[in-house]
Amino acid sequence: MAAAGGGISTRSAETMLRVDGCIEKLVAVKDDKPGTEVNLSEEELVWISRTSREVFMSQPMLLEVECPVNICGDTHGQYHDVLRLFEMGGFPPSANYLFLG
């Protein structure tokens, strides 16, 4: 959402700050042992779910992914495995990923 003059609107800037805060919490456990809990509040989890749904629903069913892309198998919900993949291949948005499951 662009504001007059081509800048980022206040809502978009606030949303990005909120997303960045959640990402910081999620990545903070990357050096901890697997199974370490990430402390996100219920309100943050609901917000992430709703915001993610809005983004997914606004996108077409078929997406074109820019190369290079890292193709990853099913991680079976293992969050630390995803973090290890990001450590090896680069964290988004500096690296592109396609998860198959």
N, C-alpha and C positions, 0 to 999 in steps of 0.2 A: 504494500500500500504506500504509494508515494504522496507526499504532501506537496503543496504549492511550492514551486521553486526547485523541485527535483529531490528534496531531502527525504529522509525516512520519517514517516509519521510517528507521532508520540506512541501510539499503540504498538506499532511494529518494533520500535526501539525498546519499549517495556517488555514485549514478548521475547525479544532476543536476549535481553538481560536475564529474564526468568529462565529461558532455555539454557543459557550459559551457566547459570547457577546450578541447575539440575545436573548438567553434564559434569561440572566440576565435582559434585558429590559422587556421581557414578564412577568417574575415573579415579577418584581419590583412593579407592581400594585395590588398584591394580597391583600394588606390591605386597598386599596382604595375602594371607593364605586363603585358598578357595573356601567358600562358605561364609566369608565375612559379610555381615549385613551392611547394606547401604541405608543410611538414615534419611529417608524421604518421608514426608508427612502424607497422611491420607489425602489431604487437599492437593498436594503436589502431584500425587499419583493420578488422581481424578483429572486434574488439569492436563497432565501429559497425555493421558488416554484420549480426552476430548479433543485436544489440539492436534494430536497425531491423526485421529480419525478425520478431522476436517481437511488436513493436508492430503491424506490418502484418497478421500472422496473427491477432491478437486482435481486429481490427476487422471489422465487417461488410463485405460486398462493395459495398454502396451506402452512401455517407456523405452526410449532410446537411451542407452547408457554409453557414455563416452569412454573410449579406450585410453589408457589401459584400465582393465578391470580385474579385480581379484575375485575368482569364483570359489565360493566356500560351500561345503556340504552342510548337512544339518548338525547344529551344535547341541541338539537335545536339551536346550534351555540352560546350558552350562555357561553362565555369564563370564567366568574367568577365562574360558576358552575363547570367547569373543574378544576379550581384552588382549589375550596373547596374539590372536590373529591381527589385531590392530597394531600391536607393538612390532610385529614382524613386517607387516605390509604398509604401515602408516595409518594414522588416525584420519577419519573423515574430517573435513572435506578435502584434505590433501591427497586422499586415495579413494578410488571407487570400489565398491563391493557389490556382489550379487550373491545373496544367500539362498540356497536351494532347500528350504525346509524350515 
